[in-house]
Amino acid sequence: MYQVLRRSEQKPSVNRTIAFEGEPYGSDVSLFLMDSPPGHGPVLHRHPYSETWVVRSGEAEFTVDGETTRAGPGDIVVVGAQIPHRFVNVGEGRLDMVCIHASERFIQEDL
């Protein structure tokens, strides 16, 4: 069995990000297709599962357990379960990034 979610069926948020939760489709992963403007990013938070980011274009600054690092096109950043983290678009243009959640649905605790 397989399913295809056509681009026309995906509804972006006001900041042009698309959220996909795998549970309704029998998938064990969820993800965000980020397309965010400079200065944008979530508050410090954590998940009960790991999260992986793939930067496609732009530049992001990640804060993970109190440490900061930057990532650009082609870089992959991984954070383990329960580790506080956040990121922000520090580039001059939009940040195109895939945020992969190792869970069939999003579970987030803002800190």
C-alpha positions in Angstrom: 0.0 0.0 0.0 1.1 3.6 -0.7 -0.3 7.1 -0.7 0.7 10.2 -2.6 0.0 13.6 -1.1 0.0 16.0 -4.0 1.4 19.4 -3.6 -2.1 20.9 -4.3 -3.4 19.0 -1.2 -0.7 20.4 1.1 -1.8 23.6 2.9 1.1 25.9 3.9 0.9 28.1 7.1 1.1 31.9 6.8 4.9 31.6 6.9 4.8 29.1 4.0 5.7 26.0 6.1 4.0 22.7 5.4 3.3 20.3 8.2 2.9 16.5 7.7 1.9 14.2 10.5 2.4 10.5 9.5 -0.2 8.9 11.7 -3.2 9.2 9.4 -1.1 7.7 6.6 0.4 4.8 8.6 3.9 6.5 8.7 6.1 6.5 11.8 7.6 9.9 10.9 6.3 13.5 10.7 7.9 16.5 9.2 7.9 20.2 8.5 8.9 21.6 5.1 10.2 24.9 6.3 10.2 28.0 4.2 10.8 30.7 6.7 11.9 34.4 6.5 15.0 35.8 8.2 14.7 36.0 12.0 12.1 33.3 12.2 12.3 30.2 14.3 10.6 28.3 17.1 11.0 28.9 20.9 13.2 26.7 22.9 11.4 23.3 23.2 12.0 19.5 23.3 10.4 16.3 22.0 10.2 12.8 23.5 11.9 11.6 20.2 14.8 12.6 18.0 14.6 15.4 15.4 16.7 15.7 12.3 17.1 18.8 10.1 18.2 18.9 6.5 19.1 22.5 5.4 18.4 22.8 1.7 19.1 26.6 1.3 19.7 29.5 3.6 21.5 29.5 7.0 20.2 28.5 10.4 21.6 28.9 13.9 20.8 26.0 16.1 20.8 26.1 19.9 21.0 22.6 21.3 21.3 22.0 25.1 22.9 25.4 25.5 25.4 25.2 22.6 25.1 27.0 19.3 26.1 26.0 15.8 25.3 27.1 12.3 24.2 25.0 9.4 24.0 25.8 5.7 22.9 24.1 2.4 23.5 20.3 2.5 24.2 20.2 6.3 22.3 17.7 8.5 21.8 18.4 12.2 20.4 15.7 14.6 19.3 16.2 18.2 18.3 13.3 20.5 15.1 12.9 22.5 14.4 15.3 25.4 17.2 17.6 24.5 16.2 21.3 24.6 16.7 23.0 21.2 15.6 25.8 18.9 16.8 27.3 15.6 16.5 30.6 13.8 17.0 31.7 10.2 20.1 33.9 10.4 20.5 34.3 6.7 19.5 37.2 4.5 17.0 35.1 2.5 14.4 32.5 3.2 15.4 29.2 5.0 14.4 26.1 3.1 14.8 23.2 5.5 13.2 19.8 6.2 12.5 19.1 9.9 12.1 15.3 10.4 10.4 14.1 13.6 10.8 10.5 14.6 7.2 10.2 15.5 3.9 9.5 13.9 2.6 12.8 15.3 4.1 16.1 16.6 4.7 16.2 20.4 6.4 19.4 21.6 7.0 20.9 25.1 7.8 24.6 24.9 10.4 25.6 27.5 
